[in-house]
């Protein structure tokens, strides 16, 4: 009689434990899936905005901006300044002698 009562009590304890375990697992997975859906929903919003911004890019305008950065409007002026300042020492001394009238250049 005691063995039957103990075995029934043990079965109830096991059943209660299993029910609680199933509830806990269900809650854990539900929370995990909810968090993942929120994360992926936010990621989808970000990707959608990025896709729309990429589609707004005007290739022709971008190429024009790139080309204008390669050749600024005062490009020839800068080139003349570089050429004037990059004479070799020999060229400078010959130029100085020609200006002072002491040197002759053939």
PLY file of the C-alpha trace (Angstrom):
ply
format ascii 1.0
element vertex 106
property float x
property float y
property float z
element edge 105
property int vertex1
property int vertex2
end_header
0.00 0.00 0.00
2.79 2.40 0.91
4.69 1.40 -2.22
1.65 2.12 -4.39
1.11 5.50 -2.74
4.81 6.38 -3.07
4.90 5.32 -6.69
1.77 7.43 -7.47
3.33 10.43 -5.69
6.53 9.90 -7.65
4.57 9.78 -10.94
2.81 13.04 -10.05
6.15 14.68 -9.22
7.61 13.50 -12.53
4.54 14.73 -14.42
4.70 18.13 -12.72
8.42 18.39 -13.45
7.84 17.50 -17.13
4.99 20.04 -17.44
7.15 22.79 -15.93
10.05 21.83 -18.21
7.82 22.05 -21.29
6.46 25.46 -20.15
9.99 26.77 -19.54
11.26 25.56 -22.92
8.22 27.04 -24.63
8.84 30.44 -22.94
12.56 30.40 -23.72
12.02 29.60 -27.39
9.16 32.09 -27.68
11.32 34.87 -26.26
14.25 33.85 -28.48
12.11 33.84 -31.62
10.55 37.19 -30.69
13.98 38.75 -30.20
15.25 37.27 -33.47
12.20 38.55 -35.36
12.75 42.03 -33.94
16.43 41.89 -34.88
15.76 40.70 -38.41
12.91 43.17 -38.81
15.26 46.02 -37.89
17.94 44.59 -40.20
15.39 44.49 -43.00
14.58 48.16 -42.39
18.29 49.05 -42.55
18.84 47.00 -45.70
15.77 48.55 -47.32
17.04 52.06 -46.60
20.50 51.14 -47.89
19.01 49.68 -51.07
16.93 52.81 -51.65
19.98 55.05 -51.13
22.00 52.97 -53.58
19.24 53.28 -56.16
19.28 57.08 -55.76
22.93 57.31 -56.85
23.26 59.17 -60.14
26.20 57.59 -61.96
26.64 60.45 -64.43
26.70 63.10 -61.73
29.14 61.02 -59.69
31.47 60.67 -62.71
31.33 64.44 -63.29
32.22 65.13 -59.66
35.07 62.63 -59.90
36.39 64.19 -63.11
36.18 67.69 -61.69
38.22 66.59 -58.69
40.91 65.25 -61.03
41.14 68.45 -63.05
40.34 71.46 -60.89
39.54 74.71 -62.75
42.92 76.30 -61.95
44.89 73.22 -63.07
47.01 75.08 -65.67
47.91 77.82 -63.16
49.13 75.28 -60.66
51.11 73.49 -63.33
52.86 76.75 -64.32
53.78 77.41 -60.68
55.25 73.92 -60.34
57.24 74.30 -63.55
58.59 77.69 -62.51
59.70 76.37 -59.12
61.17 73.10 -60.39
64.06 74.41 -62.54
67.30 72.62 -61.90
70.12 74.55 -60.17
72.07 74.62 -63.46
69.13 76.19 -65.29
68.75 78.79 -62.53
72.43 79.77 -62.63
72.36 80.05 -66.45
69.20 82.17 -66.23
70.81 84.41 -63.59
73.97 84.92 -65.73
71.91 85.75 -68.80
69.92 88.31 -66.87
73.04 89.94 -65.43
74.69 89.96 -68.88
77.78 87.97 -67.86
76.90 84.67 -69.40
76.24 83.52 -72.89
74.05 80.60 -73.81
74.64 78.88 -77.13
0 1
1 2
2 3
3 4
4 5
5 6
6 7
7 8
8 9
9 10
10 11
11 12
12 13
13 14
14 15
15 16
16 17
17 18
18 19
19 20
20 21
21 22
22 23
23 24
24 25
25 26
26 27
27 28
28 29
29 30
30 31
31 32
32 33
33 34
34 35
35 36
36 37
37 38
38 39
39 40
40 41
41 42
42 43
43 44
44 45
45 46
46 47
47 48
48 49
49 50
50 51
51 52
52 53
53 54
54 55
55 56
56 57
57 58
58 59
59 60
60 61
61 62
62 63
63 64
64 65
65 66
66 67
67 68
68 69
69 70
70 71
71 72
72 73
73 74
74 75
75 76
76 77
77 78
78 79
79 80
80 81
81 82
82 83
83 84
84 85
85 86
86 87
87 88
88 89
89 90
90 91
91 92
92 93
93 94
94 95
95 96
96 97
97 98
98 99
99 100
100 101
101 102
102 103
103 104
104 105
